[in-house]
Amino acid sequence: MGPVPAIARFGQGVGPERREPLGGEQLVDRRRDLGVGAGEVEVVDDLGPLVADVLIVLEPRWACHEAGNLAPAHRAVLPVTPVPGCTRETRRMRAIGLVRPIALDPEHPERDPSLDDQHGAINDYTERHGWKIVDVVFAPARPSSPEDDDALEAVLQRLDAGEADVLVVGVSPVLWTFQRESRVLLERRQRSGWELVITGSGLDTTTKEGNEAIAAMLEAKPSDVPPCNQPFPPSGLIYRVTGGYDLEGFDASAYQHLALLEAALGSPLAERESILDFGCGCGRLLRRLIDTAPNSRLAGCDTDAGAIEWVRANLTSVDARTIEPLPPLPWADGSFDLVIGYSVFTHLDEEYQDAWLAELHRVLRPGGAGLLTIHGQAAWDRQSRTALAGRPELETVTREREELGIAHWREDGWEEFFPDYYHTTFHTLEYVEAHWRKWFDSVHVDAGDYWRNHDIVVVRR
């Protein structure tokens, strides 16, 4: 075997005195085994993207996962001290899983129904990557509490001590609370060097795409959320909307969504005389619209009779109606000058979408506007690498989206809760701009980004 380029890695926290003895016995032995000459070894203690065929690791803890920085054809790792489960042919890290209840009942956090999903996500991710689970830790409180700080700190200390190489967090992301905690974890792992994965978010410090997602998240700066004076819906209704039980996230996401919708519209929502929240659920946006547009006539509709019953009883200024899965709506032609459809066309299949686009055209006044969200390119990039990754239906959904411009993913895990026509739908920009013009004079797509999972389609009659 002839000489090959190599990089010698001494490991996190190793003093500068270790950088000098390139002729040290251990490194000489490894170079000789590989045919690597002294002039062909670069010594580093902070790895970025590497261009090398061989990585020589002098600290066993780093032997496995740093091989991932090498070209796939040359993932050779030669630690000075053998690491159990790590060979030149495999990349195997030790993982600690972290599950965090987000239920509303602090007396019984262990009853949080999301815990099973989190355990499943951790198991799926580690199995797909060939990582060994050392432990799965239950942290019983939310990030803002002292008790949770202690529980999380105990886990981080185990990682700092080298007990595991990667922390795999199972909690579902909600923008405000999720970003706050994620930033804390990222800062800590940058100091200590272990890897971090947050399932469902795309954050993964072991992959190029995951680090791009991290950069996108760090650029986002969530604004402060003013208090909302309206009551919260019951936890079961919140779960059907968000997939979680996080009150802060439920409320803060509504505030953010309305700000984004208003920016896409180009004028204040409060200037609209009448606003329909199409697919309002349990009033996530309506709770905030009551304060945002206090002089507007507000209406909401949904097929979820229980959610509408709660809205009617608790948000009494809203004209809330239960509707059927297909048109018509219970309002006359031209009843509204603004229709909001947030997270509705992200779920309907094409047949139901076409029916409702025609109906929304009917209830909009001439000159009226609609703000309808879709899963566009940013959502596809994210979910194809997270929720859809490794799923047998990925190929079919990908092909439908590319060939038809719209793909309806029916096996998204919500089969127990929703009918066949209402699951996860992806659109291409070209499809929306062409197809939706059948009903509207103007169609403009305000594209999202990695953390704004929805594109906003502004339609005008």
Helices and strands as residue ranges (DSSP letters): E 6-9, G 16-19, H 25-34, G 38-40, E 41-44, E 54-57, G 60-62, G 65-69, G 72-74, E 76-77, E 94-99, G 109-111, H 114-129, E 132-138, H 146-160, E 166-169, H 175-192, E 195-198, E 203-204, H 208-219, H 235-242, H 247-265, G 269-271, E 274-278, H 284-292, E 297-302, H 305-314, E 319-322, E 336-341, H 350-363, E 364-374, H 377-383, H 394-404, E 406-409, E 424-427, H 429-435, G 436-438, E 442-446, E 455-460
